[in-house]
């Protein structure tokens, strides 16, 4: 089935304005209490205890064998830690955190239905979101007001996310559109993600993946923090091993479909997991590729005539 392409208006907003995408389908949690940071740090891969209000980070939640349950964005506020995850990973991550709270002064709250999440993508995102006070680091966050409603602005790699109470979503959306944002669909957000080489759990990554295979070590794993679930396997692979797979970006020569096998002359080395049509580059994608396929390799795609040239995803560089 062909991948839907964004409209010309959506592409223009992404490249030279601000595109507004509703991301409320994602899962959201909050962790409060005097020992919230310590409790979460014992469960996830990144440094949480040193987070100060207004800052955040990406982390992974893993099994004892280092396999991912999902990745999560952690945002520190004055009162609590906000947690944003893919919806498919919400329950496993909720269960892992709740299990890890034993013995800590911390309480876990569900926030998915109580809140809404929008993404502004493009160079004018901060101006439209009135985000002048927002820090420059990715996942920096700040309380603000849009359309007369309280919101939390969150810096991203290509714009600003806006978290608000669910009952305020309509007013916040209207304010953003009135300020010049262009409403866009999920396919535009996917194009931006694939162009930046960012994997998505439940799409490119699953419960068989160790964070290093997904190119997450630099952004989501600390090798100097205290113990956490799965640390032994993750550290051993990093210091002594070599992952069997790695996240790669692909430039395709022609039509392809999600799920197409990617093959060298000798064997299948991966499966096409993300696919988008870039106006400038044509078909592009992401895949976990076995390590024997080197950068610059040309792979056969599925049963058709298309080929794919692979290279390290930008998130790994």
Buried (B, 14 or more C-beta within 10 A) or exposed (E): EEBEBBBEBBBBBBEEBBBBBBBBEBBBBBBBBEBBBBBBBBBBBBBBBEBEBBBBBBBBBBBEEBBBBBBBBBBBBEEBBBBBBBBBBBEBBBEBBBEBBEEBEBBBEEBBEEBBBBBBBBBBBBBBBBBEEBBEEBBBBBBBEBBEBEBBBBBBBBBBBBBBBBEBBEBBBEBBBEBEBBBBBBBBBBBBBBBBBBBBBBBBBBBEBBBBBBBBBEBBBBEEBEEBBBBEBBBEBBEEEEBEBBBBBBBBBEBBBEEBBBBBEEEEBBBBBBBBBBEEEEBBBBBBBBEEBEEEBEBBBBEEEBBBBBBBBBBBE
